[in-house]
Each structure stands twice: as C-alpha cells, then as structure tokens.
C-alpha cells in the first residue's frame, strides 16, 4: 500500500483541537501500521501560528505552488471569521488537486469561500450552518449530521466530530480493526455514524421559560418509557392539549412529539452503547414498545438498525 500524505492547513486563530484531534487519529494509524501515512502541517508562509487558545504551532512547511497531499485537512476556528485572502486563494487554486478534501468545524467556511463546496452537500458547526447557507447559496448545507461525505469532499461539524470523520477515513483506508484499535486508544467510540445528530435532545431544544414546561421536559428525559402523548404531557403541565403543544413549540423550538422522539432515540442509543441489555428490553425501556418500532426509528434517524448500531459503535470490553 502506497503511503498517503495527510496535510493539515494552519493559520492564526485556528482551533487547536480541530488540528490535533484528527492528527492524532492519523498518527495512531501510522504507529499501528507503519508506512501508511505521512503527516505534515503547513501555514501559508511557513511561519508559526497561534491558535485561538493561545497555543503556538510550528508548521513543517509553507503551502507551496503545488499540492502533493492525498488528504488535505482544513480545520476551523476563529480565524475563519475573516479569512486571510491569500489562504482562500491558495485553496481555490490547489484544493481540488487533493484526492480527499476534508474540513473540520468552520473549515467548511474556507472551502466554501474558495468555491470548493459549490454544488455539494456539506455541514459545519451547528451555530454557523445558517450563515454558511446564506453566504454560499450554491452549497447544500445540512445542519444535522456530524459529518457529510460528498464524493471526494468530506466536511464535519464542531471540533470533536473531526475525530469521528478521521476514524471513518482510516477505516476506509486500513479497515475496521485498525480504526477500532485507534478509537480504543483514544478512548472514543468507533465511530459515531455520520448522520448522527450534532447534539442531544436536551441541547437541541431550548429550555422552556415557564416552570410547568421545564418540568415536563425533565419528566420526558427521566421517563422515556412513560405515556408521552400530548394529552398526557399537557395534563402534567395543567394545560389543554392544544395550548400545551403550541406553548411547548414556542418555548423549546420543537414540537412535543419531536422532542420525545429525540429523547427516546438518545436513551436507546446509550443503552446499546453502555449495557448488554437485549434489544427487546431496551425497546421497552426507551418507550418504543416493540423491537420493530425501535428498528424503524433507528433506521430513519441513523441509517442503521439497533443491532448493527451496537455492533459498530459499542466499545469492546476491556481485558
């Protein structure tokens, strides 16, 4: 197998974890299977850069007149808010030459500014998805998944999702077992599916302002297997069903049914990852009632049935 060069682009106010997270994955793969990856870092002029947290990074080289990287990784960070024109110009001229073009977090902003995401589906940190879509209408922005693959271009969401994407690329290059070994070493799951939501139900929804609605939100989270129909939840809040549904959506940003769906999916996912409980038991505990109902929910939201999700994403027991 030919050695692949992985080149990380550096710039002032880059997010350090956007660089070091994926870099550690590829470095781990190289240690596991020597000769597979050559990892390089480069700034526009070869000078050191300072990350948004103040950490100084010294690149291996300057970004040259040509690119010899198999995988070009463009991280995000505060420096993407007012990107350096020279860096955008370099990406516009050379980015398409990489066999794989990867962004982490708001690195997608730099790719979009260089025209490299036009006509493609992409994602970025959830807080910047709306702006990316407004500023670059030729890009199909999907705010939900933690990473998106569109041909040879891969974009990932906020910070740690770059690790998930890097693990997916290593699995593609070297196989599942190598990627699994790296994930175990880094103490992360192998690997969150790319279409997994960027944040949990509790983070995705706003916290209701009124106390009865906040109490209902907590009740749903703590009792996913309970009767969570609108009528039942409205009774807990001492509101009519119609008034409750309208108020809940106004204050949380999603319907009661959508919130319940997210909580149940998240609860089932955690049980699959953290326990050895059977599928039928988990389906009951998560409020699905039957394994088939849970299977439909998983396939629709994650693209994998519960048994497959557990096989792929539950860490192996320690020895």
C-alpha positions in Angstrom: 0.0 0.0 0.0 1.4 3.4 -1.0 2.0 5.9 1.8 -0.6 8.7 1.9 0.4 12.2 2.8 -2.1 14.0 5.1 -1.5 17.7 5.0 -3.1 20.0 7.7 -3.5 23.6 6.9 -2.6 26.0 9.7 -3.5 29.7 10.2 -3.7 32.2 13.0 -6.6 31.7 15.4 -7.2 28.1 14.3 -9.0 25.9 16.8 -6.2 23.6 18.2 -8.4 20.6 18.6 -9.6 20.8 15.0 -6.0 20.1 14.1 -4.8 17.8 16.9 -7.9 15.6 17.1 -7.8 14.3 13.5 -4.0 14.4 13.5 -3.8 12.0 16.5 -6.1 9.6 14.6 -3.8 9.5 11.6 -0.7 9.4 13.7 -2.2 6.5 15.6 -2.8 4.7 12.3 0.8 5.3 11.2 2.1 3.8 14.5 -0.2 0.9 14.2 0.7 0.2 10.5 4.0 2.0 9.7 4.3 3.4 6.2 0.6 4.2 5.7 0.5 7.9 6.5 3.0 10.8 6.2 1.6 13.7 8.3 2.6 17.2 7.5 1.4 20.7 8.7 1.7 23.9 6.7 0.9 27.6 7.0 0.6 30.0 4.1 4.2 31.3 4.5 5.7 28.6 6.7 5.7 30.8 9.8 4.4 29.7 13.2 0.8 30.3 14.0 -1.1 30.9 17.3 -4.3 29.0 17.9 -7.5 30.6 19.3 -6.5 29.3 22.7 -3.0 30.8 22.5 -1.1 27.7 21.7 1.8 28.2 19.3 2.1 25.7 16.4 5.2 25.4 14.3 4.4 24.1 10.8 6.6 21.7 8.9 6.5 23.8 5.7 4.9 26.6 3.7 1.9 25.9 1.4 3.7 25.6 -1.9 2.9 26.2 -5.5 1.6 22.6 -5.8 0.0 20.1 -3.6 1.3 16.5 -3.1 -1.2 15.5 -0.4 -3.5 12.6 -0.7 -5.7 14.1 2.1 -5.9 17.8 2.7 -7.4 18.8 6.1 -8.7 22.3 6.6 -9.5 23.0 10.3 -11.8 25.7 11.6 -11.6 28.3 14.4 -11.9 32.0 14.9 -9.5 32.6 12.1 -12.2 31.6 9.6 -14.5 34.6 10.5 -12.3 36.9 8.5 -10.2 34.5 6.4 -6.9 35.6 5.0 -7.4 36.2 1.3 -4.1 34.5 0.4 -5.2 31.3 2.1 -8.6 31.3 0.4 -6.8 31.9 -2.9 -4.4 29.1 -2.3 -7.3 26.7 -1.6 -9.1 27.9 -4.7 -6.1 27.1 -6.8 -4.8 24.0 -5.2 -7.6 22.4 -3.1 -9.2 20.5 -5.9 -6.0 18.6 -6.6 -6.2 16.6 -3.3 -7.6 13.1 -3.6 -9.5 13.8 -0.4 -10.5 17.2 0.7 -11.6 17.4 4.4 -12.8 20.2 6.7 -13.3 20.3 10.4 -15.9 22.6 12.0 -15.8 26.1 10.3 -13.0 24.9 8.0 -16.0 24.4 5.7 -16.3 28.2 5.5 -12.8 28.4 3.9 -13.7 25.6 1.5 -16.9 27.4 0.5 -15.1 30.8 0.1 -12.7 29.0 -2.3 -15.7 27.6 -4.3 -14.8 24.0 -3.4 -18.2 23.2 -1.9 -20.4 24.6 -4.8 -23.0 22.1 -5.8 -22.1 19.8 -2.9 -23.8 18.8 0.3 -21.8 19.9 3.4 -22.0 20.6 7.1 -20.2 22.7 9.7 -20.7 23.6 13.4 -24.4 23.9 14.0 -24.0 27.5 15.1 -22.6 28.5 11.7 -24.8 26.5 9.4 -27.3 29.2 8.7 -24.6 31.7 7.9 -22.8 29.3 5.6 -26.1 28.7 3.8 -26.8 32.4 3.5 -23.3 33.4 2.3 -22.9 30.5 -0.1 -26.2 29.5 -1.6 -24.5 27.1 -4.1 -23.7 24.9 -1.1 -26.4 22.4 0.2 -25.9 22.9 3.9 -27.1 20.1 6.2 -27.1 21.3 9.8 -27.9 17.9 11.5 -25.2 15.3 10.8 -21.7 15.2 12.5 -20.1 14.7 9.1 -21.0 14.5 5.5 -19.3 12.8 2.5 -19.9 14.1 -1.0 -17.6 12.5 -3.4 -14.0 13.2 -2.5 -15.0 16.0 -0.2 -15.8 15.4 3.5 -17.0 18.1 5.9 -17.5 17.7 9.7 -19.3 19.5 12.4 -17.9 21.1 15.6 -14.5 20.2 16.9 -14.6 16.5 18.1 -16.6 15.4 15.1 -13.3 15.8 13.2 -12.1 12.7 15.2 -15.2 10.8 14.0 -14.5 11.7 10.4 -10.8 10.9 10.7 -11.7 7.4 12.1 -14.1 6.9 9.2 -11.3 7.7 6.7 -8.8 5.4 8.5 -11.4 2.7 8.4 -11.9 3.3 4.7 -8.1 3.1 4.1 -7.0 0.4 6.5 -10.1 -1.5 7.7 -12.3 -1.5 10.7 -10.0 -3.3 13.1 -7.2 -0.7 12.7 -9.7 2.1 13.3 -11.2 0.3 16.3 -7.8 -0.1 17.9 -7.1 3.6 17.5 -10.5 4.5 18.9 -9.9 2.4 21.9 -6.5 4.0 22.4 -8.1 7.5 22.2 -11.0 6.3 24.5 -13.6 7.3 21.9 -16.4 5.3 20.4 -15.8 3.8 16.9 -17.4 5.5 15.5 -20.4 7.7 15.6 -22.4 7.4 12.4 -22.0 10.4 10.1 -25.7 11.1 10.1 -25.9 11.1 13.9 -27.3 14.5 15.2 -24.7 17.1 16.2 -26.2 17.5 19.7 -28.6 15.8 22.1 -32.3 16.4 22.5 -31.7 18.5 25.6 -29.1 20.7 23.8 -31.1 20.8 20.5 -34.2 22.1 22.3 -34.2 25.4 24.1 -35.1 25.3 27.8 -38.7 26.4 28.3 -39.1 29.6 30.3 -42.2 28.6 32.2 -41.7 26.2 35.1 -44.5 23.7 34.2 -43.0 23.2 30.7 -39.5 22.8 32.1 -40.8 20.2 34.5 -42.4 18.4 31.5 -39.0 18.4 29.7 -37.3 16.9 32.7 -40.1 14.3 33.1 -39.7 13.2 29.4 -36.0 12.8 29.9 -36.3 10.8 33.1 -39.3 8.6 31.9 -38.9 7.8 28.2 -41.0 4.7 28.7 -44.0 6.5 30.1 -47.1 7.7 28.3 -45.7 10.7 26.5 -48.7 11.6 24.3 -49.5 15.3 24.0 -52.6 14.8 26.1 -50.7 13.1 28.9 -47.9 15.7 28.9 -50.5 18.6 28.8 -52.2 17.1 31.9 -48.9 17.2 33.7 -48.5 20.9 32.8 -52.1 21.6 33.7 -52.8 22.9 30.3 -55.1 21.9 27.5 -53.5 19.7 24.8 -53.8 22.5 22.2 -52.4 25.2 24.5 -49.6 22.9 25.7 -48.5 21.9 22.2 -48.4 25.5 21.0 -46.5 26.7 24.1 -44.0 23.9 24.1 -43.1 24.5 20.5 -42.8 28.3 21.0 -40.6 28.0 24.0 -38.4 25.0 23.0 -38.2 25.4 19.2 -39.7 21.9 18.5 -42.9 20.0 18.8 -43.5 17.8 21.8 -43.5 14.7 19.5 -40.2 15.7 18.0 -38.7 16.2 21.4 -40.0 12.8 22.7 -38.6 11.1 19.5 -35.1 12.6 20.2 -35.1 11.7 23.9 -36.2 8.1 23.2 -33.6 7.6 20.5 -30.8 9.1 22.6 -31.9 6.9 25.6 -31.9 3.7 23.4 -28.5 4.6 21.9 -26.9 5.0 25.3 -28.3 1.6 26.5 -27.0 0.0 23.4 -23.6 1.5 23.9 -23.3 1.1 27.7 -25.2 -2.1 28.6 -25.6 -5.7 27.5 -29.4 -5.5 27.8 -31.3 -7.2 25.0 -32.9 -5.3 22.1 -36.4 -6.1 23.3 -35.7 -4.9 26.8 -34.1 -1.7 25.5 -37.1 -1.1 23.2 -39.4 -1.2 26.2 -37.2 0.8 28.5 -36.9 3.5 25.8 -40.6 3.8 25.2 -40.7 2.1 21.8 -42.8 -0.8 23.0 -41.5 -3.3 20.4 -38.1 -4.0 18.7 -39.7 -3.3 15.3 -40.8 0.2 16.3 -37.3 0.9 17.6 -35.7 -0.6 14.5 -37.7 1.8 12.3 -36.7 4.8 14.4 -33.0 3.9 14.2 -33.0 3.3 10.5 -34.8 6.5 9.8 -32.6 8.6 12.1 -29.2 6.9 11.9 -29.3 4.6 8.9 -28.6 1.5 11.0 -30.7 -1.0 12.9 -30.2 -1.2 16.7 -28.2 -4.5 16.5 -25.9 -3.1 13.8 -25.5 0.2 15.7 -24.4 -1.8 18.8 -22.0 -4.0 16.8 -20.3 -1.0 15.2 -20.4 1.6 18.0 -20.2 -0.1 21.3 -16.6 -0.3 22.6 -15.2 -3.8 23.1 -14.9 -4.9 26.8 -11.5 -4.2 28.4 -9.3 -7.2 29.0 
